[in-house]
Amino acid sequence: MVRLKPNERPLYIIAPSLAQCHRAALAHGLNPERMENVRCITAAGQLRGTRACTPFITHERSSWVRAMPDIFNLDQAIDLLVRTGRLRVAASDDIAAARGRRVEAAE
């Protein structure tokens, strides 16, 4: 088990399959071979234990086939966790951190 610093959150890449997670990473300018502190989520159950304000990215979520139960559950879990504050859409500094770059906060 890996312990995270209190302010460190992994970037979640959420998609129905690992191939779609790969495409989502590329769409957001991430190199899958060099990403840091990233977790691919392909099922609703993998979102258990998500801590508050965890950043996430998806790609072409509107094209997911929601008629399939697993994808529907994943989509519903994302919506619920966003509404309750456990997930938030990743900002540019979250994506830069996943690239291995740290962005300094503007003063």
C-alpha positions in Angstrom: 0.0 0.0 0.0 1.3 3.4 -0.9 0.9 6.3 1.5 0.2 9.7 0.0 1.0 13.0 1.6 -2.0 14.7 3.0 -2.3 17.2 0.1 -1.4 14.7 -2.7 -4.2 13.3 -4.7 -3.8 11.0 -7.7 -5.3 12.0 -11.0 -8.0 9.6 -12.0 -8.4 8.8 -15.6 -12.0 7.4 -15.9 -13.2 5.4 -18.9 -15.1 2.1 -19.5 -11.9 0.3 -20.7 -8.1 0.7 -20.3 -7.9 1.4 -24.1 -10.2 4.4 -23.6 -8.2 5.5 -20.5 -5.1 5.5 -22.8 -7.0 7.6 -25.3 -8.2 10.0 -22.6 -4.6 10.5 -21.4 -3.4 11.3 -24.9 -6.3 13.7 -25.5 -5.3 15.6 -22.4 -1.6 15.8 -23.5 -0.3 13.1 -21.1 2.3 10.6 -22.1 1.1 7.2 -20.7 4.7 6.0 -20.4 5.7 9.0 -18.2 2.7 9.7 -16.1 3.1 10.2 -12.4 0.5 9.6 -9.6 -2.2 8.5 -12.0 -4.9 5.9 -11.6 -7.0 4.4 -14.3 -10.6 3.7 -13.3 -12.8 1.4 -15.4 -15.5 0.4 -13.0 -17.7 2.1 -10.4 -16.4 -0.1 -7.6 -12.9 1.2 -8.2 -14.1 4.6 -7.0 -14.7 3.4 -3.4 -12.6 5.3 -0.9 -12.2 8.3 -3.2 -11.1 11.2 -1.0 -12.5 14.7 -1.3 -11.4 16.9 -4.2 -9.7 14.1 -6.2 -9.1 15.4 -9.8 -10.3 13.4 -12.8 -10.3 13.4 -16.5 -12.4 11.6 -19.1 -12.7 11.7 -22.9 -15.8 11.6 -25.0 -17.9 10.6 -22.0 -21.1 11.5 -24.0 -20.3 8.6 -26.4 -20.2 6.0 -23.6 -22.9 3.3 -24.2 -25.0 3.9 -21.1 -27.3 1.0 -22.0 -24.6 -1.4 -20.7 -25.0 -1.8 -16.9 -21.3 -1.4 -15.9 -20.9 1.8 -17.9 -24.2 3.2 -16.6 -23.0 2.5 -13.0 -19.7 4.1 -13.7 -21.3 7.2 -15.2 -23.8 7.5 -12.3 -20.9 7.1 -9.8 -19.0 9.9 -11.4 -22.0 12.2 -11.2 -22.7 11.3 -7.6 -19.1 11.8 -6.5 -18.9 15.2 -8.3 -22.1 16.4 -6.6 -20.7 15.3 -3.2 -17.3 16.9 -3.7 -15.2 13.8 -3.8 -14.4 14.2 -7.5 -13.6 17.4 -9.4 -12.7 18.1 -13.0 -8.9 18.3 -13.2 -7.3 21.7 -13.7 -4.2 22.4 -15.7 -2.0 22.2 -12.6 -3.3 18.7 -11.9 -2.5 17.6 -15.5 0.9 19.2 -15.3 1.6 17.3 -12.0 0.7 14.1 -13.8 3.3 15.0 -16.5 5.8 15.3 -13.7 5.9 19.1 -13.7 4.9 21.2 -10.8 3.1 24.5 -11.4 3.7 27.2 -8.9 0.6 29.0 -7.6 0.2 32.6 -8.7 0.5 35.1 -5.9 
